[in-house]
Amino acid sequence: MRVLLFGGTGQVGAEICTLAGDAGVDLVAPEEADLNITNHEAIVALIASQRWDIVINAAAYTNVDGAESEEALAFAINAEAPARIAAETGRRGIPLIHISTDYVYDGKKGAPYVEQDAIGPLNVYGRSKAEGDRGVGIGNRRHIIVRTSWVYSHRRKNFVKTILQLAQTRDQLKVVADQHGCPTRASDIARACLDIAKHCVADGERAPYGVYHYAGAGRTSWFEFATAIIGLAAERLSRRPEILPIPTRDYPTPANRPLDTRLDCGLVVQTFNLTLQPWQHALADTIDRLLAERDFR
């Protein structure tokens, strides 16, 4: 299976690169220095350069607060680039897997979101990703959109690494307790994408294309997530800060955030025979790796 990957240096993309060899995947993942994802001509040329069995787009602008002041850049990466990738792959009959986010929802449902629920993003980041989903749907009928949430890994900047970094210097951490979601390890998303890709390539036109949710099993809040991080790492840290729950109103940010974006992942499990990793188990493995490397930057 020959795969073209956009966004190979991000959290999920890097894990796809790591897993590709053992999965029997012939993967091409251009470095950021070699491909500007906002350069539409470069995207067209790359897709046209070889015969790809499938394309995966893991490239994204993920700075939720930064997007409020960099709206044009967020839309260029999260909306315009996916639309171009979809148009080119669609024109050539190449299946496309596109990674999206729970932040396309407004968090007001009061129950886990299913794929048929209406979207209603509250911030620029969410709107840019929602527009990207729309562009993918229009540009390539053979698409899989994977909406995931609260992504973390031992790479790049993420909530787990931030909490461990802050724990080195602070005696007390105040963490929002009224936002709920499903923490998801990047390597689990990567493995799911490769499994889905194999289905798409094998089944061709008969593959069950569309929108799917994939996230860690179980729900939690940012406060409970932080508490679990410190609990798992406590014996190996130089200090154990106190974790205090606070409401969203006491932690103002440039971007409004939805309060409850739990995802119902039953459809992806049933359709592709995937297994959801409980977020606590996946977190423990990530903590072990981060503490072994002692690099929380």
Buried (B, 14 or more C-beta within 10 A) or exposed (E): BEBBBBBBBBBBBBBBBBBBEEBEBEBBBBEEEEBBBBBBEBBBEBBEEEEBBBBBBBBBBBBBBBBBEBBEBBBBBBBBBBBBBBBBBBEEEBBBBBBBBBBBBBBEBEEBBBBEBEBBBBBBBBBBBBBBBBBBBEBBBBBBBBBBBBBBBBBBEBBBBBBBBBBEEEEEBBBBBBBBBBBBBBBBBBBBBBBBBBBBBEEEEEBBBEBBBBBBBBBBBBBBBBBBBBBBBEEEEEEEBEBEBBEBEEBEEEBBBBBBBBBBBEBBBEBBEBEBBEBBEBBBBBBBEBBEEEEBE
